[in-house]
């Protein structure tokens, strides 16, 4: 479970940094 969390975090963080869209970041991911 911990490894999964790290993989997801590494996958999501770059996307958040590259294209910080409040709508997709707030509604889509969270």
GITABEL-V392994 format. One record per run of one state. SS is the DSSP state (~ for helix, > for strand, _ for the rest). FROM is the first residue (numbers start at 0). TO is the last residue. If there is no record, write none. Layout:
BEGIN
SS;FROM;TO, SS;FROM;TO
END
This chain:
BEGIN
_;0;0, ~;1;17, _;18;20, ~;21;28, _;29;29
END
